[in-house]
Amino acid sequence: MNYIERFINRRKTWINSRSIPNKCLILLYHRVGAVNKRLDPYSLTVSPENFSEHLRILKNYNVISLSELIKRINDKNLNNNYVVITFDDGYADNLYIVKPLLEKFNIPATFFLTSGYSGKYFWWDKLAAFLEFFPNKKREFIDYIYDILKHLSYNEKQNFINQIFLLSFSTDSKGLMKCMSKDEIISFASSSLIEIGGHTVNHFPLGTLEKQYQKQEILKNKEDLENLLQKEINLFSYPNGNYNNDTINILKENSFVCGLTGSLGINSSSSDIFLLNRFSVRNWNQYSFKWFLKHWL
């Protein structure tokens, strides 16, 4: 989809949203930390200063937990405009930077964790760091290699990335952030403001897998997190926003209560709770973030 098509689709979505009296905007974050565009080609990192401003602004809105949103949709009781905060993947900065800020502003959020990477670096972050050696058309390189690697098995992917990564430089010297370790996840999830959801074991795009492998990815992740936290995991986010009918059926058959996509749009009392829309938040300053919220709510 080119820029013009994306613009037209976004405009249509916005126009349709204006006729909905009570709605919910689900925000999608990934990382909060030092912004380094060379290591973050998809601009998924928000600075701590900007994230703090986002939370300060959100104190003027009805921010609810994802679980409360699901209950309100099921009860047809979305009687106001609401905001839900979500984070995908489970980076360690979620514990050391995000959690204290949520507690400072007393705002809830839901975090979807990829259990196979606990205490490890994601392969795409290693790839982005390696491609610093190829500054020209770096984004094109990443898109091309990412499309190939995301379909490989976990071991094939790790072997390839580790070979090129370890030959080049130390991870820590490039400022990459690991995912939370198991002990860090336990500490993180102890906060009453934080909900934990599933995000598969290996972050595969589920819609590209046969049903049996989708089931393994989803249920092993659920088991890993439930054993670790001693609580039920029934919220889910589709990695890369990628899913199919098999994915949804697996969730419904295994006690999950929702599925979050990466599709742009608002949610209403009539939304399908297994196809909830989200907006990916960039490193916006307070003025851009205020405009964004007013524009959609």
N, C-alpha and C positions, 0 to 999 in steps of 0.2 A: 504494500500500500504506500503510495507516494504522499508527499506533504499535502497536496491539494485534497486528495481523498481523505486523509486524516482530519484536515481542517473541516471539511464538509460534514463528516461523520460526527465530529465533536460538536459542531454547531447544531446539527439535528438533535443530538442527545440533549444539549442545553435547552433548546426550544421545547422539547417534549417535557423536560423536567419542570418547566415553569408552570405547567397546568396541574402539577401534583401538590396538594395543599400541605401534607405532612410527609416528610421524607428523611432519609438518613444518608449521610455522606461517610463512607468508610475510607479512612486515610491509610495509605500503604507507605511505610518507611522500611529501610533496610539497616543502614548504619548511621551513627552519629559520632563524628570525630573529625580529625584533621582532613580537610578537603584537598585531595591531590588528583587532579584530572588525569594525570598520566597513568595513575594506578586505578582509576575509576572511570573508564571510558563511557560507561552508561549513566554517569552522574547520579549514583544512588546514595551518596554520602551527604548528610546535612551537618553543618557545623554545630557545635554545642551552643554557640551564641544564638544562631537562628532557631534551633530547636527550642531553646528556652523561650524565645519570643513567641514561637508557635503556641507553646503551652500557656503562656501568659494571655495571649489573645483568646485561646479556647476556653479560658475561665468564664468568658462572656457567652458561651454557648452551652447547650445541653449535651455534655459528653457522657456517654454511657458505655458499659462494657459490651462486648460482643454477645455474651450470654443473655444480657438483658434485651438486646436488640432482637435476638432470635425469639425470645419469649413474647416480646411485643408484636412481632410479625405473626407468630402463630396465633396469638390472641386477637389479632386485628386491632391492636391498641397502639398504633403509631400515631399518637395524638399531638405531636409537635415536631419540630425539626431537630434532628439529633446528629451527633458526630461520634464515630467510633475510631479509635486509633489502633492500628495493627502494625507489627513488624514481622518480616519474613527472614528466615535462615538461621538466626541465633548467634550473631556475632558477639564477641566478648564485650564490646563497647556497650551493648545493651545492658549489661550488669553494671559496669563501672561509670558510665556516663548517663545513660537513659534512666535507669532505675532511680538514682538520687533526684533527678529532675522531676520525674513523675511524683515522687514522694513530696518534693518541695511544693508542687502545685496541687497535690492530692487529686490526680487525674488517673483513671484506669486505662489499661492498654492490654492487648492480646498479642502474644508472641508465638510464632509458628517455627518449631525447631526441627532441624534435619539431623537425626540422631547419629548417622554414620560418620559425621564430621566432628563429633565432640572433641574439643581440644586440638583440632587440626585446621589447616588452611584449605579453603575451597580451591578447586582446581582452576576456576576461571580467574581468581585473584593471582594465582601463580603465573598463569598465562599472560595476564595483563602486565605483570612485573617483567616477565621475560621479554615481552615485545617492546619494552623501552629501548631495546637495542635497534628497533626498526621504527624510528619516529615518523617516517613518511608513510602515509596511508595506514597508520597503525589500526585505526578503527576497522578498516576493510579487512585487515589481517585477522583481527579478533573475531569479526563476524563470520569469516570463512572457516576458521579453525574451530570456533565454538560450535558451529552447525555440524561439523564432523564429530567432534569429541563428545557432544552431549548424548550421542546415540551409542557410544561404546560402553562396555561393561565397566563397573567400578574399578576393577583391577587394571584393565587395559588403559583406562583414562589416567589413573594414578601413576602407573609405570611410565607413561609417556611424559606427563607433566613433571614428575620428579626428576627424570633424566635431564631434561633441558633446564630445569630450575636449579637443581643442586650444582650443576656444572657452571652456573653463571654467578651466583652471589648468595649471600646470607639473607634469609627471609627477614629477620628483624631489622637489618640495615635498610630495608626498603619500606619499613613502616607498615607492613601488612598486618591485619588483625585476624587472629584465630577465631574459631567458634568457641563458645563456652565449653569448658570441660564438664564432666559429670558433677564434680563437686560445686563448680560455679553455677550450674543449672539448679542444683538443690538450693543454694543460697539465694539465687535470683527468684525462684518460684515461691519463696517463703513470704513475699510481700502480698498483702491482701489486695493490692491494686493490680496485680499481675495475673493474667490467665495464660495458660500454656495450651497450644494446639499442635497438631501433627503437620509435618511437611515432608514426609517420606524419609527413608534411610539415606538414599544417595542423591536426592534432588534430580531424579530423572524426569523428563517430560512425559507424564503418565500416558497421554493419548497416543504415544508412539510405541507403547509396550503391549504385548498380549495380556489378556486378563489375568492369567495366573501370576505373571511377574508384577503387574500392578498391585495385585492382592498382597504379594510378599512385601513390596515396598511400603504399602500403607499399614498393614497389620503388624509387621515387625517394628516399624517406627512407633506405633501405638503401644506395643508391648514394652519396648525399650523405655519409653517415657513413663508409662504407668508403673513399671517396676522401680524406676528411679525415684519417682515423686510420690508413689503410693496414693495416687488419686486417678480418677477416670479421665481419659483424654477423649473428648468427643467433638472437638472443633478441628477444622481442617482447611488448609490453604493449598491450592494446586500449584506445584512448582512450575515456574514460567507461565502460569495461567493456562497450562496445557492439560486437557482432560478429554474424555469421551463418555458415552453412555455407560460403558463398563465401569469407569471410575466412579460415577455417581451411584450406580447400583451397589458397588462394594461399600461405599460409605453408608448407604441406607441400610444395608444388611448387617452392618457391624457397629451399630449404636452411635454413629456420628450424627450430629444434629445440624450440620451446615457444611457448605463448601464455598470457599472464597476464590473468585477468579481474579484475573488482572484486567478485566474489561472495564473500560471507562463508563461511569454512569452513577446515578443516584439509586437508592433503594426505597421501596414503599411497602405498605401493608400487603400488597399483592405480589411482592417479589418472591421468586423461587429461592428458598433458603439454601439450596445447593448450587445456586448460580448467582451469588451476591457480587455486585460490582464494587470496584475500588478505584481510587485515584492515587497514582504514584506521586509522592511529594518530593520536590526537588529542593535544592539549597536556597529557598526563597527567603528574602529578608521580610521584616514585619509588614511592609507595605504591600509586597506581592502576595503574601499569605492572607492578609486582610481582604484584598481584592478577590482572591480566589474563593474564599469562604462566602463573601457577599454575592459573588457571581453565581455560585451554585446553590446557595441556601437562601 
